[in-house]
Amino acid sequence: MTARPAWTRGEMLAVAGSLQVRDGDVAIVGLGLPQVAALLARYTHAPSTRLLLEIGVFEPDPTEPAMGIADPRMWQGGSSFGSMLEILGVMLHGRRVTLGMLGALQVDQWGSINTTEVVAEDGSRRRFNGSGGGNDIASHAARTVVIMSHQPRKFARVLPFVTSPGRMVRGRPRDQFGLTGGGTCAIVTDRAVIAIGPQGAVLDSVHPGEDPDAVVADTPIPLLRGAPAETPAPTAEQLDLIRSRLDPHGWYTR
Amino acid sequence: MRAGPDRRESLADVVADIRDGTRLALCGFAITRNAVAFAHELVRARRHRLSLTQVIGGMETDLLVAAGAVDDLSYGGGSLDRFGPLHAVNRAAMAGTLRLVEYSALALTLRLHAGALGLPFIATRSLLGSDLAQALIAGGHARLAEDPFDGTPCLVLPPLRTDVAVVHVDVADTAGNAVIAGPTWSIPETVRAADTVIVLAEEVVDVGAIDPSHVHIPAALVHAVVAAPRGAYPTAVFGRYDYDGAHLRRYAQAAADAAGTAAYLDEWVFGTGTFDAFLSKAAA
């Protein structure tokens, strides 16, 4: 028996997501765990990260957890309140954004994202929230990181709907479509980090306690196993920030 | 003292002017700054066949679709944030009773921007390669094109104008100059692309009381000003009141099926009769 980890899967996901942020990134984040991961990065290894919210907020510094992008708690401390045309237009379409962090219903091996509809095994379709700024972010950010829980049904070789294109779409590299951003560079889950490179999906690291073979078995997309590293375990500082400040009610990480 | 036309009207008056089939644009965003007072009045007036445009859908959108008032919805997605999805929108779209035209948030904002400015079309590099673009092209709402200067692929979108835009603001003067606190997402483009703009305001003040430097929506675009204190409840208005999480959760749970949705509308919209009565009942 191994000892019970001192952190939850959601906390591990937030920490692994935060490690994708590089100091100095100009980052647009989607609702939920991407918010937690981006703020965690800014409070730890990437203090000069500038956050943007598609609703029109520059550099928020919230002191309370928020229920989403439209929750005014998330806008607290913002250095400037503007419009979506400034954030998604000037900053993003204008190629000033280096990192997008997005959630996903489903992803494929090139990091394309579906947030529109899923098809159940019986063929019935179920609709979800659609793009919002997600397509725009995945189209134009220099790097896009997907943050999601690791469930086999969330991976698909062929997505029922491509809301946001990854590195390749319909067998063609994304730049052939005229897309300017770099596309998805990583899918971070609560079990592993999957890098998306020129060869497709590569198991980059597995989180502490995870067996690489078991992770591969639960990832039903073409995935190069290689020799994955172990993702750094959460530090006491990271866990304290998540529990005391970023997600004290456990909405996202418990 | 400057003067200006007095554009104050009652909520009932402005709703009476909305006809079946109106191309209506709403300005709420998920759980914030929704024109809920207006949506309730429109539901009670039993309007039908509305053609709705909203960059990010929220509670107001879902209420109108739930009431069967909407034939088609152009939007960039939407939700009640973590309180739930737009159940009525999703259900009606799956059932085929709502024609959904889906964009990214920026692409729809750009269509409104082009409409506002009277541009012949607007080009973007959003949506390229996505199934959203495929559906928009198939529906005649977008076309693939080559950049005429460098030959690279781009997506061109036609301008979008609407008949009426409704926006919930913090302060408006009696002529319609309006102030919005906090971020403004796509409100500027949405109101500029409408032939008629209805402003619902937490506070209505005299002309001259608002510093012109602070005006987000100039009176020149506005046709009616309606006093609607707490009119966005149960959604939030930045700096004035929070969303009511318990009520949003109640709505999201009710809206998960058709019977619950109908029961919610009966109890909270038809059953209350006025928005003031709704607010009193919700506070009880």
Interface residues (C-beta under 8 A of the other chain):
Chain A: L31 G32 L53 E54 I55 G56 V57 M67 G68 I69 A70 D71 P72 W75 G78 F81 G82 S83 M84 L85 L88 G89 L92 H93 T115 T116 R125 R126 R127 F128 N129 G130 S131 G132 G133 G134 N135 D136 S139 H140 F161 V162 T163 S164 P165 V169 R170 R172 R174 Q176 F177 G178 L179 T180 W251
Chain B: F29 A30 I31 T32 V55 I56 G58 Y75 G76 G77 G78 S79 D81 R82 F83 P85 L86 N90 A93 M94 E102 Y103 S104 A105 L106 A107 T109 L110 H113 T124 R125 S126 L127 L128 G129 S130 D131 L132 T152 P153 C154 A181 G182 P183 T184 W185 S186 I187 P188 E189 A236 F238 G239 D242 Y243 G245
